[in-house]
Amino acid sequence: MYKFILSLTAFVASTCGAVADTMQDPLLPANTDAFICNQNSNHTRLLRSGNDSGPLVKAEMPNNLPVRISYGFIDDEGQAHYSVVIDNSIDDTLAYGMVHHTVVEATCDLAAVRNPLLAPLADRLAADNPTLDAYDIESINAAFDGEKLNLRSVHGIRDLSALRDEPLTHLDLSYTDVVDVRPLSGMTSLISLSLYQTGVSDLSPLSQLTGLRTLTLYGTNVTSLHAIAALTNLQELYLTDSQVSDISSIAGFTQLKYLSLSRTIVSDYSPLSGLKNLRYLRVDYNDNFDISFAAELTSLETFSMSRQSTPETARVVGITDISALRALTKLRQLELSNQSVNDISVLQNMPDLEVLSLSGNRISDITALSQMNALTRLTLGHNAVSDISPLANLTSLETLGLGGNPVSDIFPLARLTSLKWLFLDDTPIEDFTPLSNHENLVQLIVSDTEFRDLSIVSDLPNLSRLTMVDTPDQDIVAINRLIEEGMHVSH
């Protein structure tokens, strides 16, 4: 039998009323065995979060699927959900995600109906793979329509012969034992194929799959893309953590919109210069990337070129000059953490930036940020910033990281009441009163500061996590009171 593992963490006292408002029965307790039991359908979507849909559906579960609850939460509309982890036949994680509380019951009288399209295919796959249990496939594909097949993390899949010439449009083989993809060579209907974290190295069987729009080769043993040079309809190509060193064939993929090359050993990036439709590019942890190649990619909306924060990278000078990005006026997300940037004046040309990560650089002057009113997330940790007055009018900010800077005056933050996550650790700040009206704060980190007065934050209604390690001695009675009221306090 299957142990589909789910558990429930206790809700803090402040949410109990909300739970009561959305359901007649109390939530099932932690580690209680339960079942998927949907009175309105033969299948239930497993989602990445409570309100996700579409491509964020992680699995389609049949009724009577055994589960155990992992934790519960209340969404912005006051609806209660469970987090669910599904195990496969050998008790490894098969899938996990969120479901509405109404489809999880302690017992279920509904029949588990086998999908007539899926059952014979699952049985054939199981016949070719002795350690594969067909029910694992059916546990996450209950709504199979003959086109989209999810085999992600299904234990025991290696032989794909049963899929030969299947009219699939979407196939996910992530985290499987697949090495040989020859049975896929005739699947010309494929639009999306994921080989994420498989042992695949030979792409030649895919050479005729010219309808592919999305190809995920993350973590594979692929070294070259020559075999798939004819796949010129590709719009998304993910190569992070692969063994790819030669990307010359990418020059022909002129329809590409999304490309990830992080943690690869590519030496020549010149084939990127002609990808005028590219909107998303990640080259994180590739120290040899020449930022000048990005200058020609004027359609980019997301560009990430961060380095790891290690003692080794700290001793090596990273990118210092980002003026080559001047023409990227459509950027909405820019990540350049742990480089050696000191001049960010070029960012004034990017008024639509919503996410900006500049932690671990050499920045002292942030005047260029003063008019970036679209910013919702800004991380400036571990720079040389002392004056944060340019942030005073960035009222859309929800996340702000200033830890590790010589900031002492945070009065410019007084009007930034949309802030939910604020990191002020390892700073010389003494006066935290500007935070007393930040009613949307969810998390505050003030470790290694002169934070003393708990009354400043004790009445903030949404603050659920306060971290104040290595601060002056605090009133233990006041700390315990906050904990009793449901706040997680680290001190």
C-alpha positions as CSV (number, residue, x, y, z in Angstrom):
1,M,0.0,0.0,0.0
2,Y,1.0,3.6,-0.4
3,K,1.8,6.1,2.3
4,F,1.1,9.5,0.9
5,I,2.6,11.7,3.4
6,L,1.0,15.0,4.5
7,S,1.2,16.8,7.9
8,L,-0.4,19.9,9.4
9,T,1.3,22.6,11.4
10,A,-0.7,24.4,14.0
11,F,-2.2,27.8,13.0
12,V,-1.3,30.7,15.1
13,A,-4.0,32.1,17.3
14,S,-4.6,35.1,15.1
15,T,-5.8,32.9,12.2
16,C,-8.2,30.7,14.1
17,G,-11.1,33.0,13.5
18,A,-10.4,33.0,9.8
19,V,-10.4,29.2,9.7
20,A,-13.7,29.1,11.4
21,D,-15.2,31.5,8.9
22,T,-14.3,29.4,5.9
23,M,-15.2,25.8,7.0
24,Q,-17.8,24.0,9.1
25,D,-15.4,21.3,10.5
26,P,-12.0,21.9,12.1
27,L,-8.9,21.1,10.1
28,L,-7.5,17.6,10.5
29,P,-4.6,17.4,12.9
30,A,-0.9,16.9,12.1
31,N,0.2,13.6,10.7
32,T,-3.4,12.3,10.3
33,D,-3.9,9.8,7.5
34,A,-6.5,11.1,5.1
35,F,-7.8,10.8,1.5
36,I,-8.4,13.0,-1.5
37,C,-12.2,13.0,-1.7
38,N,-13.6,15.4,-4.3
39,Q,-17.4,15.3,-4.4
40,N,-17.5,17.3,-7.7
41,S,-14.9,15.5,-9.8
42,N,-13.0,12.3,-10.3
43,H,-9.7,14.2,-10.0
44,T,-8.2,17.1,-8.0
45,R,-5.4,19.5,-8.9
46,L,-2.3,19.6,-6.8
47,L,-1.1,23.2,-7.0
48,R,2.1,25.1,-6.3
49,S,0.2,27.4,-4.0
50,G,-3.4,27.9,-2.9
51,N,-4.7,29.9,-5.9
52,D,-2.4,28.7,-8.8
53,S,-3.7,27.2,-12.0
54,G,-2.6,26.4,-15.5
55,P,1.1,25.5,-15.9
56,L,1.4,25.7,-12.1
57,V,-0.7,22.6,-11.6
58,K,1.8,20.0,-10.3
59,A,-0.4,16.9,-10.5
60,E,-3.9,15.6,-11.0
61,M,-4.9,13.3,-8.2
62,P,-7.7,10.6,-8.2
63,N,-10.2,10.2,-5.5
64,N,-9.4,7.9,-2.6
65,L,-5.7,8.7,-2.9
66,P,-4.2,8.2,0.6
67,V,-2.7,11.3,2.1
68,R,-1.3,12.8,5.3
69,I,-1.5,16.6,6.0
70,S,1.7,18.6,6.0
71,Y,0.5,22.0,7.0
72,G,-2.4,24.4,6.6
73,F,-2.7,28.0,5.7
74,I,-5.2,30.7,4.9
75,D,-5.0,32.6,1.6
76,D,-5.7,36.2,1.0
77,E,-9.4,35.5,0.5
78,G,-9.7,33.7,3.8
79,Q,-9.8,30.2,2.3
80,A,-8.2,27.3,4.1
81,H,-5.8,24.9,2.3
82,Y,-3.6,21.9,3.0
83,S,-0.1,21.3,1.9
84,V,0.2,17.7,0.6
85,V,3.2,15.5,0.0
86,I,2.5,12.3,-2.1
87,D,4.9,9.4,-1.8
88,N,5.5,6.8,-4.5
89,S,5.5,3.0,-4.0
90,I,8.9,3.0,-2.3
91,D,8.0,5.9,0.0
92,D,10.0,8.6,-1.8
93,T,8.4,11.9,-2.6
94,L,6.4,11.7,-5.8
95,A,4.8,15.2,-5.6
96,Y,3.8,17.9,-3.2
97,G,1.7,21.0,-3.3
98,M,-1.5,22.6,-2.1
99,V,-5.2,21.6,-2.2
100,H,-8.3,23.2,-0.8
101,H,-9.3,21.8,2.5
102,T,-12.7,20.6,1.2
103,V,-11.2,17.9,-0.9
104,V,-9.3,16.2,2.0
105,E,-11.3,13.8,4.3
106,A,-10.4,11.4,7.0
107,T,-12.4,8.7,5.1
108,C,-13.7,8.6,1.5
109,D,-16.6,6.6,0.1
110,L,-16.0,7.7,-3.5
111,A,-14.7,5.1,-5.9
112,A,-11.2,5.5,-7.3
113,V,-11.9,5.6,-11.1
114,R,-9.1,4.6,-13.5
115,N,-8.6,6.9,-16.4
116,P,-9.4,4.8,-19.5
117,L,-6.9,6.7,-21.6
118,L,-4.1,6.4,-19.1
119,A,-4.5,2.9,-17.6
120,P,-3.3,0.9,-20.6
121,L,-0.4,3.2,-21.2
122,A,0.6,3.0,-17.5
123,D,0.3,-0.8,-17.6
124,R,2.6,-1.0,-20.7
125,L,5.2,1.3,-19.1
126,A,5.1,-0.9,-16.0
127,A,5.5,-4.1,-18.1
128,D,8.7,-2.6,-19.6
129,N,10.1,-1.4,-16.3
130,P,10.0,-4.1,-13.6
131,T,10.4,-1.8,-10.6
132,L,7.8,0.7,-11.8
133,D,4.3,0.6,-10.3
134,A,1.6,1.7,-12.7
135,Y,-0.4,3.3,-9.8
136,D,2.4,5.8,-9.2
137,I,1.7,7.1,-12.7
138,E,-2.1,7.2,-12.2
139,S,-1.7,9.0,-8.8
140,I,-0.5,12.1,-10.5
141,N,-2.2,11.9,-14.0
142,A,-5.9,11.3,-13.1
143,A,-7.0,13.9,-15.7
144,F,-4.8,12.5,-18.5
145,D,-6.2,13.7,-21.8
146,G,-4.0,11.7,-24.2
147,E,-1.7,14.7,-24.7
148,K,0.0,15.8,-21.4
149,L,1.8,13.1,-19.4
150,N,3.6,13.8,-16.1
151,L,6.2,11.2,-15.2
152,R,8.2,13.6,-12.9
153,S,9.8,11.7,-10.0
154,V,8.1,8.4,-10.9
155,H,10.4,5.7,-9.6
156,G,11.6,2.9,-11.9
157,I,11.2,4.6,-15.3
158,R,14.1,3.9,-17.7
159,D,12.6,2.2,-20.8
160,L,10.4,4.5,-22.8
161,S,9.4,2.0,-25.5
162,A,5.7,2.2,-24.5
163,L,5.7,5.9,-25.5
164,R,6.8,5.3,-29.0
165,D,4.6,7.3,-31.4
166,E,2.2,8.3,-28.7
167,P,0.5,11.6,-29.8
168,L,1.7,13.5,-26.7
169,T,2.2,17.2,-26.7
170,H,3.7,17.6,-23.3
171,L,6.0,15.1,-21.5
172,D,7.8,15.6,-18.2
173,L,10.5,13.0,-17.4
174,S,12.2,15.1,-14.7
175,Y,14.0,13.1,-11.9
176,T,13.6,9.8,-13.6
177,D,16.3,7.2,-14.6
178,V,15.9,7.8,-18.3
179,V,19.1,7.8,-20.3
180,D,18.0,6.7,-23.8
181,V,15.4,8.9,-25.5
182,R,15.3,7.0,-28.8
183,P,11.7,6.0,-28.3
184,L,10.8,9.7,-28.5
185,S,12.2,10.1,-32.0
186,G,8.8,9.8,-33.7
187,M,6.8,11.9,-31.3
188,T,6.5,14.8,-33.6
189,S,3.5,16.3,-31.8
190,L,5.7,17.2,-28.8
191,I,5.6,20.8,-27.8
192,S,7.2,20.6,-24.4
193,L,9.8,18.1,-23.2
194,S,11.5,18.1,-19.8
195,L,14.6,15.9,-19.2
196,Y,15.4,17.8,-16.0
197,Q,18.0,15.9,-13.9
198,T,18.2,12.8,-16.0
199,G,21.2,11.0,-17.4
200,V,20.5,11.9,-21.0
201,S,23.6,12.8,-23.1
202,D,22.6,12.0,-26.7
203,L,20.0,14.4,-28.2
204,S,20.2,13.0,-31.7
205,P,16.8,11.2,-31.4
206,L,15.2,14.6,-30.9
207,S,16.5,16.0,-34.1
208,Q,13.2,15.7,-36.0
209,L,11.0,17.1,-33.2
210,T,10.7,20.5,-34.9
211,G,7.4,21.3,-33.1
212,L,9.2,21.6,-29.8
213,R,8.7,25.0,-28.1
214,T,10.1,24.2,-24.7
215,L,13.1,21.9,-23.9
216,T,14.5,21.5,-20.4
217,L,18.0,19.9,-20.2
218,Y,18.8,21.2,-16.7
219,G,21.3,18.9,-15.0
220,T,21.7,16.5,-17.9
221,N,25.0,15.2,-19.4
222,V,24.5,17.0,-22.7
223,T,27.6,18.7,-24.0
224,S,26.6,20.1,-27.4
225,L,23.4,21.2,-29.1
226,H,24.5,20.4,-32.7
227,A,22.1,17.4,-32.8
228,I,19.1,19.7,-32.3
229,A,20.1,22.5,-34.5
230,A,17.0,22.0,-36.6
231,L,14.7,22.8,-33.6
232,T,14.4,26.4,-34.7
233,N,10.9,26.8,-33.2
234,L,12.2,26.6,-29.7
235,Q,11.0,29.4,-27.5
236,E,12.3,28.1,-24.1
237,L,15.6,26.3,-23.5
238,Y,16.9,25.5,-20.0
239,L,20.5,24.4,-19.8
240,T,21.5,25.2,-16.2
241,D,23.8,22.7,-14.5
242,S,24.2,20.7,-17.8
243,Q,27.6,19.8,-19.3
244,V,27.0,22.1,-22.3
245,S,30.2,23.9,-23.5
246,D,29.3,24.6,-27.1
247,I,26.2,26.8,-27.8
248,S,27.0,27.7,-31.4
249,S,23.8,26.1,-32.5
250,I,21.8,28.6,-30.4
251,A,22.4,31.2,-33.0
252,G,19.7,29.6,-35.2
253,F,17.1,29.6,-32.4
254,T,16.0,33.1,-33.2
255,Q,12.5,32.6,-31.6
256,L,14.0,31.9,-28.2
257,K,12.4,34.0,-25.4
258,Y,13.7,32.1,-22.3
259,L,17.3,30.8,-21.9
260,S,19.1,29.7,-18.8
261,L,22.8,28.9,-18.9
262,S,23.7,29.2,-15.2
263,R,26.5,27.0,-13.9
264,T,27.6,25.8,-17.3
265,I,31.1,25.7,-18.8
266,V,30.3,27.7,-21.9
267,S,33.3,29.7,-23.1
268,D,32.0,31.5,-26.2
269,Y,28.7,33.5,-25.7
270,S,28.8,35.3,-29.1
271,P,25.9,33.1,-30.5
272,L,23.6,35.0,-28.1
273,S,24.0,38.3,-29.9
274,G,21.4,37.6,-32.5
275,L,18.7,36.5,-30.2
276,K,16.6,39.6,-30.5
277,N,13.4,38.1,-29.1
278,L,15.1,36.9,-25.8
279,R,13.2,38.2,-22.8
280,Y,14.7,36.0,-20.0
281,L,18.5,35.2,-19.6
282,R,20.2,33.7,-16.7
283,V,24.0,33.2,-16.6
284,D,24.5,33.0,-12.9
285,Y,27.8,31.6,-11.6
286,N,29.5,31.9,-15.0
287,D,32.4,34.1,-14.2
288,N,33.6,34.2,-17.8
289,F,30.4,35.8,-19.2
290,D,31.1,39.0,-21.1
291,I,28.3,41.4,-20.1
292,S,28.7,43.2,-23.5
293,F,26.8,40.4,-25.2
294,A,23.7,41.4,-23.1
295,A,23.8,44.9,-24.5
296,E,22.3,43.8,-27.8
297,L,19.5,41.9,-26.2
298,T,17.2,44.9,-25.9
299,S,14.0,42.8,-25.5
300,L,15.2,41.4,-22.1
301,E,12.8,41.7,-19.2
302,T,14.8,39.5,-16.8
303,F,18.6,39.3,-16.7
304,S,20.5,37.5,-13.9
305,M,24.3,37.4,-13.6
306,S,24.9,36.8,-9.9
307,R,27.8,35.0,-8.3
308,Q,27.9,32.7,-5.3
309,S,28.9,34.4,-2.0
310,T,32.0,32.4,-0.9
311,P,35.4,33.3,0.4
312,E,36.8,32.4,-3.0
313,T,34.6,34.7,-5.0
314,A,35.2,37.5,-2.6
315,R,38.9,37.4,-3.5
316,V,38.1,37.5,-7.2
317,V,37.0,40.8,-8.7
318,G,33.6,40.4,-10.5
319,I,31.9,42.7,-12.9
320,T,32.7,46.3,-12.1
321,D,31.1,48.2,-15.1
322,I,27.5,47.6,-16.0
323,S,27.2,50.5,-18.4
324,A,26.7,47.9,-21.2
325,L,23.2,47.4,-19.8
326,R,22.1,50.9,-20.7
327,A,20.0,49.9,-23.6
328,L,18.0,47.3,-21.6
329,T,15.2,49.7,-20.9
330,K,12.5,46.9,-20.7
331,L,14.1,45.2,-17.8
332,R,11.7,44.3,-15.0
333,Q,14.1,42.0,-13.0
334,L,17.9,42.5,-12.7
335,E,20.1,40.3,-10.4
336,L,23.8,41.2,-10.1
337,S,24.6,39.9,-6.6
338,N,28.1,39.3,-5.4
339,Q,29.8,41.1,-8.2
340,S,32.1,44.2,-7.8
341,V,29.7,46.9,-9.0
342,N,30.1,50.4,-7.5
343,D,28.4,52.7,-10.0
344,I,24.7,52.0,-10.7
345,S,23.8,55.2,-12.4
346,V,22.9,53.2,-15.6
347,L,19.8,51.9,-13.7
348,Q,18.1,55.3,-14.2
349,N,17.3,54.1,-17.7
350,M,15.2,51.2,-16.4
351,P,12.1,52.7,-14.9
352,D,10.1,49.5,-15.1
353,L,12.3,47.5,-12.8
354,E,10.3,45.6,-10.2
355,V,13.0,43.3,-8.8
356,L,16.6,44.4,-8.2
357,S,19.2,42.3,-6.4
358,L,22.6,44.0,-5.8
359,S,23.7,42.4,-2.6
360,G,27.4,41.9,-2.1
361,N,28.8,44.6,-4.3
362,R,30.7,47.9,-3.6
363,I,27.8,50.3,-3.9
364,S,27.7,53.5,-1.7
365,D,25.6,55.9,-3.8
366,I,22.0,54.7,-4.5
367,T,20.7,58.1,-5.9
368,A,19.9,56.3,-9.2
369,L,17.1,54.4,-7.4
370,S,15.2,57.5,-6.3
371,Q,12.7,57.4,-9.2
372,M,12.2,53.6,-9.5
373,N,8.7,53.6,-8.3
374,A,7.8,50.2,-9.7
375,L,10.3,48.4,-7.4
376,T,8.6,45.8,-5.2
377,R,11.8,43.9,-4.1
378,L,15.2,45.5,-3.5
379,T,18.2,43.8,-1.9
380,L,21.3,45.8,-1.2
381,G,22.8,43.8,1.6
382,H,26.5,43.9,2.3
383,N,27.4,47.0,0.3
384,A,28.7,50.4,1.6
385,V,25.4,52.3,1.6
386,S,25.0,54.8,4.5
387,D,22.4,57.2,3.0
388,I,19.1,55.6,2.2
389,S,17.1,58.8,1.6
390,P,16.8,57.9,-2.2
391,L,14.4,55.2,-1.1
392,A,12.0,57.5,0.7
393,N,9.4,57.6,-2.1
394,L,9.6,53.9,-3.2
395,T,6.2,53.2,-1.7
396,S,5.6,50.0,-3.7
397,L,8.5,48.2,-2.0
398,E,7.4,45.0,-0.2
399,T,10.9,43.4,0.3
400,L,13.9,45.4,1.3
401,G,17.3,44.1,2.3
402,L,19.8,46.5,3.9
403,G,21.8,44.2,6.2
404,G,25.5,44.6,6.4
405,N,25.6,48.3,5.4
406,P,26.7,51.3,7.5
407,V,23.1,52.6,7.7
408,S,22.3,54.4,10.9
409,D,19.2,56.5,9.9
410,I,16.1,54.7,8.8
411,F,13.7,57.6,8.9
412,P,13.5,57.5,5.0
413,L,11.6,54.2,5.5
414,A,8.8,55.8,7.5
415,R,6.5,56.1,4.5
416,L,7.3,52.7,3.0
417,T,4.3,51.1,4.7
418,S,3.8,48.4,2.0
419,L,6.9,46.6,3.3
420,K,6.4,43.0,4.4
421,W,9.9,41.7,4.6
422,L,12.6,44.0,6.0
423,F,16.2,43.0,6.7
424,L,18.3,45.4,8.8
425,D,20.8,43.0,10.4
426,D,24.4,43.9,11.1
427,T,23.9,47.7,10.9
428,P,24.6,50.5,13.4
429,I,20.9,51.5,13.6
430,E,19.8,52.6,17.1
431,D,16.5,54.2,16.5
432,F,13.8,51.9,15.1
433,T,10.8,54.2,15.7
434,P,10.2,54.8,12.0
435,L,8.9,51.2,11.8
436,S,6.1,51.7,14.4
437,N,3.5,52.3,11.7
438,H,4.5,49.4,9.4
439,E,1.3,47.4,9.8
440,N,2.0,45.2,6.8
441,L,5.4,43.9,8.1
442,V,5.5,40.1,8.2
443,Q,9.2,39.5,8.9
444,L,11.8,41.8,10.5
445,I,15.4,40.9,11.0
446,V,17.4,43.2,13.3
447,S,20.2,40.9,14.5
448,D,23.5,42.5,15.4
449,T,22.0,46.0,15.9
450,E,21.2,48.2,18.8
451,F,17.5,47.2,18.8
452,R,16.2,47.5,22.3
453,D,12.5,48.6,22.4
454,L,10.1,45.8,21.7
455,S,7.1,48.1,22.1
456,I,7.9,49.5,18.6
457,V,6.9,46.2,17.0
458,S,4.6,44.6,19.6
459,D,1.5,46.2,18.1
460,L,2.2,45.4,14.4
461,P,-0.7,43.2,13.5
462,N,0.9,41.1,10.8
463,L,4.4,40.6,12.2
464,S,4.8,36.9,12.6
465,R,8.6,36.5,12.6
466,L,11.1,38.7,14.5
467,T,14.8,37.9,14.5
468,M,17.0,39.8,17.0
469,V,20.0,37.7,17.7
470,D,23.0,39.5,19.3
471,T,21.0,42.6,20.3
472,P,21.2,44.3,23.7
473,D,19.5,42.5,26.6
474,Q,15.7,42.3,26.1
475,D,12.8,42.1,28.4
476,I,12.2,38.4,28.6
477,V,8.6,38.9,29.8
478,A,7.9,41.0,26.8
479,I,9.5,38.4,24.5
480,N,7.4,35.6,26.0
481,R,4.3,37.7,25.6
482,L,5.0,38.0,21.9
483,I,5.6,34.3,21.6
484,E,2.3,33.5,23.4
485,E,0.5,35.8,20.9
486,G,1.8,33.7,18.1
487,M,5.0,35.5,16.9
488,H,8.1,33.5,16.2
489,V,10.9,35.2,18.0
490,S,14.6,34.4,17.6
491,H,16.8,36.1,20.2
